[in-house]
């Protein structure tokens, strides 16, 4: 088993990983930039190491600085959390080359699956349906226009190596200028952000819902799926409300999604925890989109309904252990809902950095309520990073019970000094569409249009 773990990340995921490490008797090393030097969770770790200035390129994205911190601290493993370098094959390779354990899929697997076209092609070969489109990168704007003429507009242009909601262009018309501008704009973003300008095309799925399957795979051929998560409530292609199970996934749907997922995991030779993401069209058909080769922000809803600690499973798998459960052991219980609380203006979703002048956490039953956070009164929300402040996760014996607890919890959560998305979270979960479970990925736009 891992003895000392360096957590190569910041914010609420750090204390969450530390909590599991304490349970397993694993020492922890937290890293921090100069902007995070007063973060309270640094005191929870056994050791904390400065890795650079506020600029993430010089700290949380600085592979050399993180490896140096691991060497000086004596950490024998690295957990990347999510975001930053969590799916970076070069970082995983550097960790492995330094003689340390990488908590995640191998560098070789990460390198292969960073290409969405590779994954789409692989899925097609094993009869997993993908969103109709191209499985190889497009060569020029004319190819995009020809596709649009053949299959109809609008179409979606995506970066082959994009992620985190970045690298998506909706092309609504056939105008040569519009197509060329979208292609050139996306190519530039891809080259700057992901060192690849390759793009591919997908048709625009009608009334899509975003459904994902959490899975775990050990190094001994064992794979388990832990139910689905409904992730259709999004802004700018980033999730804001998640729940498990979904109101639209039937037992037969779940069986098929599990089959698709295990087939892809085996074809990819994947080990560790991960998520297969699917789109569900308005007619009930499912299409594979991509794999997230890391711990997901929304993993707590799965932990609630499946009764497993996913980080613990990650650490045991990385240490060479076998999964302690098989698929028949997985029993999904009740319903869980998560609301992400961002330091953003709830009307515009513009970031709202600043100092937290007042903080009051909601009271609640720890068995049914979980708040993953990196908050403290007087703390500063820096402008350099993702503005996620906290995740509020509730569990209930029914969906209505879980949603009501989430509503009560958010209503009594008091964060002052920065604007937060709590008001829009409350608007969403109080809406008739959400209560009835009749929504899709355009839900936020509809909410905002009603307000305007």
C-alpha positions in Angstrom: 0.0 0.0 0.0 1.1 3.6 -0.7 2.8 5.1 2.4 3.0 8.8 1.6 0.8 10.5 -1.0 1.4 13.9 -2.7 -1.8 15.6 -3.8 -1.0 17.6 -6.9 -3.9 20.0 -6.8 -5.7 22.7 -4.8 -9.1 23.6 -3.3 -11.8 21.3 -2.0 -10.4 18.1 -3.6 -7.3 18.3 -1.3 -9.1 17.9 2.1 -11.4 15.3 0.5 -8.4 13.1 -0.5 -6.7 13.7 2.8 -9.8 12.4 4.6 -9.5 9.0 2.9 -5.7 8.9 3.5 -6.2 9.4 7.2 -8.6 6.5 7.2 -6.1 4.3 5.5 -3.1 5.5 7.5 -1.4 7.1 4.5 0.7 10.2 5.1 -0.1 13.2 2.9 1.8 16.0 1.2 -0.1 19.1 0.1 1.3 21.5 -2.5 0.4 25.1 -2.8 1.1 28.3 -4.8 1.9 31.6 -3.2 -1.8 32.5 -3.7 -2.9 29.6 -1.6 -0.3 29.8 1.1 -2.9 30.5 3.8 -5.4 27.8 2.7 -6.7 26.0 5.8 -6.4 22.5 4.4 -2.6 22.8 4.3 -2.8 22.3 8.1 -4.6 19.0 7.5 -1.8 17.5 5.6 1.3 15.9 7.2 3.4 18.2 5.1 3.0 21.2 2.8 5.3 22.3 0.0 5.4 25.6 -2.0 5.6 24.9 -5.7 5.6 28.4 -7.2 3.8 31.7 -7.8 0.1 32.3 -8.3 0.3 31.8 -12.0 -0.8 28.1 -12.5 1.7 27.6 -15.3 4.4 28.2 -12.8 2.9 26.1 -10.0 0.0 23.7 -10.4 0.9 23.1 -14.1 4.7 23.0 -13.4 5.6 19.3 -13.7 9.3 19.8 -12.6 8.2 21.7 -9.5 5.7 19.0 -8.4 8.2 16.2 -9.0 10.8 18.1 -7.0 8.3 18.5 -4.1 7.6 14.8 -4.3 11.3 14.0 -4.1 12.0 16.3 -1.2 9.0 15.1 0.8 9.7 11.5 0.3 6.2 10.8 -1.2 6.0 7.5 -2.9 2.8 8.3 -4.9 1.0 11.2 -6.5 -2.7 11.7 -6.8 -3.6 14.4 -9.4 -7.1 15.2 -8.3 -9.0 16.7 -11.2 -8.3 19.6 -13.6 -4.7 20.9 -14.0 -2.5 17.9 -14.8 -4.9 15.2 -13.9 -5.1 13.7 -17.4 -1.7 14.7 -18.6 0.3 11.8 -20.0 3.6 13.7 -19.7 3.0 14.3 -16.0 1.9 10.7 -15.4 5.1 9.6 -17.2 7.3 11.9 -15.1 5.8 10.5 -11.9 6.4 6.9 -13.1 9.9 7.7 -14.3 10.8 9.2 -10.9 10.0 5.8 -9.3 6.6 6.8 -7.8 3.2 5.4 -8.1 0.7 7.3 -10.3 -2.8 7.2 -9.0 -4.6 6.8 -12.4 -4.4 5.0 -15.7 -1.0 4.5 -17.2 0.8 7.2 -19.2 0.4 5.1 -22.3 -3.3 4.8 -21.9 -3.6 8.5 -21.1 -1.6 9.4 -24.2 -3.9 7.3 -26.4 -7.3 8.3 -25.0 -6.5 12.1 -25.0 -7.6 11.9 -28.6 -11.4 11.8 -28.8 -11.1 10.6 -32.4 -9.1 7.6 -31.2 -11.8 6.9 -28.6 -14.6 7.4 -31.2 -12.9 5.1 -33.6 -12.3 2.4 -30.9 -16.0 2.6 -29.9 -17.1 2.2 -33.4 -15.0 -0.9 -33.8 -16.6 -2.6 -30.8 -20.1 -1.6 -31.7 -20.6 1.1 -29.1 -22.7 3.8 -30.7 -21.0 7.2 -30.9 -22.5 10.7 -31.7 -22.7 10.7 -35.5 -19.9 12.7 -37.1 -16.3 12.2 -38.1 -13.9 9.7 -36.5 -10.8 11.4 -37.9 -9.8 15.0 -37.7 -11.2 17.3 -40.4 -8.6 18.7 -42.8 -10.1 22.1 -43.8 -13.3 24.3 -43.7 -14.5 22.9 -47.0 -14.8 19.4 -45.4 -16.9 20.9 -42.6 -19.2 22.6 -45.1 -19.6 19.4 -47.1 -20.6 17.5 -43.9 -23.1 20.2 -43.1 -24.6 20.1 -46.6 -24.9 16.3 -46.3 -26.3 16.0 -42.8 -27.8 19.4 -42.1 -26.9 22.3 -39.9 -26.4 23.1 -37.1 -23.3 21.0 -36.5 -20.8 21.0 -33.6 -17.0 21.3 -34.2 -15.0 20.0 -31.3 -11.3 19.8 -30.4 -9.8 16.4 -30.6 -7.8 17.0 -27.5 -10.0 19.5 -25.7 -11.7 19.2 -22.3 -13.3 20.9 -19.4 -15.9 22.5 -21.6 -13.3 24.2 -23.7 -13.0 23.7 -27.5 -16.6 23.5 -28.7 -18.1 25.6 -31.6 -21.7 25.4 -32.8 -21.9 26.1 -36.5 -25.5 27.1 -37.2 -25.3 28.0 -41.0 -23.5 27.1 -44.2 -21.9 30.5 -44.8 -18.3 30.0 -45.9 -17.0 32.9 -43.7 -18.7 31.5 -40.6 -17.4 28.0 -41.1 -13.8 29.2 -41.7 -13.9 31.6 -38.7 -15.1 28.9 -36.4 -12.5 26.4 -37.7 -9.6 28.9 -37.4 -10.8 30.1 -34.0 -11.1 26.6 -32.6 -7.8 25.5 -34.1 -6.0 28.4 -32.4 -7.5 27.6 -29.0 -6.5 23.9 -29.4 -2.9 24.8 -30.3 -2.6 27.2 -27.4 -4.4 25.2 -24.7 -3.8 21.6 -25.7 -0.9 21.7 -28.2 -3.2 20.3 -30.9 -5.3 22.1 -33.5 -7.1 18.9 -34.6 -10.9 19.2 -34.8 -13.7 16.7 -35.5 -17.4 17.1 -36.3 -20.5 15.9 -34.4 -24.2 16.4 -35.4 -26.2 18.3 -32.9 -28.2 15.8 -30.9 -31.8 16.7 -30.4 -32.8 17.5 -26.8 -29.7 15.8 -25.3 -29.2 14.7 -21.8 -25.7 14.2 -20.4 -25.5 10.7 -18.7 -22.2 9.3 -17.4 -21.2 6.0 -15.9 -18.7 5.8 -13.1 -16.5 2.7 -13.3 -13.5 1.2 -11.6 -11.0 -1.3 -13.1 -8.2 -3.0 -11.3 -5.0 -4.6 -12.8 -6.5 -8.1 -12.5 -9.2 -7.8 -15.1 -12.0 -6.8 -12.8 -14.4 -4.0 -13.8 -17.4 -2.6 -11.9 -19.9 0.1 -12.8 -21.4 2.2 -10.0 -24.5 3.5 -11.6 -25.1 6.6 -13.7 -25.0 10.3 -13.0 -27.3 12.8 -14.6 -25.2 15.8 -15.5 -27.5 17.7 -17.9 -27.7 20.9 -15.8 -24.7 22.9 -17.3 -23.6 26.3 -18.1 -21.0 26.9 -20.8 -20.7 23.1 -21.1 -19.7 22.9 -17.4 -21.9 21.0 -15.0 -23.5 22.8 -12.1 -26.1 20.2 -10.7 -25.6 16.5 -10.8 -27.6 13.6 -9.4 -27.7 9.8 -9.3 -29.7 7.9 -10.4 -31.1 9.7 -13.5 -34.9 10.1 -13.8 -34.8 8.8 -17.4 -32.4 5.8 -17.3 -34.3 2.5 -17.2 -32.9 -0.8 -15.9 -32.5 -1.9 -19.5 -30.7 1.4 -20.4 -28.4 0.9 -17.4 -27.6 -2.6 -18.5 -26.7 -1.4 -22.0 -24.6 1.5 -20.7 -22.7 -0.9 -18.4 -22.0 -3.2 -21.3 -20.8 -0.3 -23.5 -18.6 0.9 -20.6 -17.0 -2.4 -19.8 -16.3 -3.0 -23.5 -14.5 0.3 -23.8 -12.6 -0.1 -20.6 -11.2 -3.5 -21.8 -10.5 -2.2 -25.3 -8.5 0.7 -23.8 -6.6 -1.5 -21.3 -7.7 1.0 -18.7 -6.9 0.6 -14.9 -8.2 2.9 -12.2 -11.3 5.0 -11.6 -12.9 6.7 -14.6 -16.1 7.9 -16.2 -17.7 7.1 -19.6 -19.8 10.0 -20.8 -22.8 9.5 -23.0 -25.5 11.7 -24.7 -29.1 10.6 -24.5 -31.1 11.9 -27.4 -34.7 13.0 -27.1 -35.8 9.7 -28.7 -34.0 7.7 -26.0 -30.9 6.6 -28.0 -27.5 6.7 -26.2 -24.2 7.8 -27.8 -20.7 7.6 -26.4 -18.9 10.9 -26.2 -15.7 10.6 -24.3 -13.9 9.2 -21.3 -12.8 11.2 -18.3 -9.6 9.5 -17.0 -9.7 10.8 -13.5 -11.7 11.5 -10.4 -14.8 13.5 -11.3 -15.9 16.6 -9.4 -19.3 14.9 -9.0 -18.0 11.6 -7.6 -19.7 12.2 -4.2 -23.2 11.5 -5.5 -22.0 8.0 -6.6 -20.4 7.4 -3.3 -23.7 8.2 -1.6 -25.8 5.8 -3.6 -23.2 3.0 -4.1 -21.8 3.1 -0.6 -18.2 3.1 -1.7 -15.2 5.4 -1.2 -14.0 6.0 -4.8 -10.7 7.6 -3.7 -10.0 4.6 -1.5 -10.6 2.3 -4.5 -8.2 4.4 -6.5 -5.5 4.1 -4.0 -5.9 0.4 -3.6 -5.9 -0.2 -7.3 -2.8 2.0 -7.8 -1.1 -0.1 -5.1 -1.7 -3.2 -7.1 -4.7 -4.5 -5.2 -7.9 -6.1 -6.4 -11.3 -4.6 -6.3 -13.0 -5.8 -3.2 -16.5 -5.9 -4.9 -17.8 -7.3 -8.1 -20.7 -6.1 -10.2 -23.3 -8.3 -8.3 -22.3 -6.6 -5.1 -23.2 -3.2 -6.3 -26.7 -2.1 -4.9 -27.7 1.5 -5.6 -29.6 2.9 -2.7 -31.7 6.0 -2.5 -31.0 9.2 -4.4 -28.2 11.8 -4.2 -28.0 15.3 -5.6 -25.0 17.7 -5.8 -24.9 21.4 -6.3 -21.6 23.1 -7.1 -21.2 26.4 -5.5 -19.0 28.7 -7.5 -17.6 32.2 -6.7 -19.5 33.6 -9.7 -22.3 36.1 -10.3 -25.4 34.0 -10.4 -26.9 36.0 -13.3 -23.9 36.2 -15.6 -21.6 33.4 -14.3 -18.7 35.9 -14.3 -16.0 35.1 -11.7 -16.3 36.9 -8.4 -12.9 36.7 -6.6 -12.4 38.4 -3.2 -12.3 37.8 0.5 -14.9 35.8 2.3 -16.0 38.2 5.0 -18.6 36.0 6.6 -19.2 32.2 6.5 -21.9 30.1 8.0 -22.2 26.5 7.2 -25.7 24.9 7.2 -26.6 22.6 10.0 -27.6 19.1 9.0 -27.3 15.3 9.5 -23.8 14.2 8.5 -25.3 10.9 7.4 -27.5 12.5 4.7 -25.5 15.7 4.0 -21.9 16.3 2.8 -20.2 19.5 2.1 -16.8 19.2 0.3 -15.1 22.6 0.5 -12.0 24.7 1.0 -13.7 27.6 2.7 -12.9 29.6 5.8 -14.0 33.0 7.1 -11.4 35.6 6.1 -10.0 33.3 3.4 -9.4 34.7 -0.1 -10.8 33.4 -3.4 -8.0 34.1 -5.8 -8.7 35.2 -9.4 -6.2 32.7 -11.0 -8.1 29.4 -10.8 -11.4 27.7 -11.3 -13.9 29.5 -9.0 -15.4 26.3 -7.4 -15.9 27.0 -3.7 -17.8 24.0 -2.5 -20.0 21.0 -3.4 -23.2 20.4 -1.4 -24.3 16.8 -1.7 -27.5 15.4 -0.1 -28.9 11.9 0.0 -32.5 10.8 0.5 -34.6 7.7 0.3 -36.3 9.3 -2.6 -35.4 12.0 -5.1 -37.9 14.4 -3.7 -36.4 13.9 -0.2 -32.8 14.5 -1.4 -33.8 17.6 -3.4 -35.7 19.1 -0.5 -32.7 18.6 1.8 -30.5 20.3 -0.8 -32.9 23.2 -1.0 -33.0 23.6 2.8 -29.2 23.3 3.0 -28.4 25.9 0.3 -31.0 28.3 1.7 -29.1 28.3 5.1 -25.6 28.5 3.5 -24.3 32.0 4.1 -21.2 33.1 2.2 -20.5 36.8 2.1 -17.8 38.9 0.4 -18.0 37.2 -2.9 -21.0 36.5 -5.1 -22.0 32.8 -5.4 -24.1 30.6 -7.6 -26.3 29.6 -4.7 -29.3 31.7 -6.0 -29.3 30.1 -9.4 -28.9 26.6 -7.8 -32.0 27.3 -5.8 -33.9 28.5 -8.9 -32.9 25.3 -10.7 -33.9 22.8 -8.1 -37.2 24.7 -7.3 -38.3 24.8 -11.0 -41.1 22.6 -12.1 -39.0 21.2 -14.9 -36.3 20.0 -12.5 -38.8 18.6 -10.0 -40.5 16.7 -12.8 -37.1 15.5 -14.2 -38.0 16.9 -17.7 -34.9 18.9 -18.7 -31.9 18.7 -21.0 -28.6 20.4 -21.5 -30.2 23.7 -22.6 -32.0 24.0 -19.3 -29.9 26.9 -17.9 -30.4 28.9 -21.1 -34.2 28.5 -20.7 -34.0 29.6 -17.0 -32.0 32.8 -18.0 -34.4 33.6 -20.9 -37.4 33.4 -18.5 -35.6 35.9 -16.1 -34.9 38.3 -19.0 
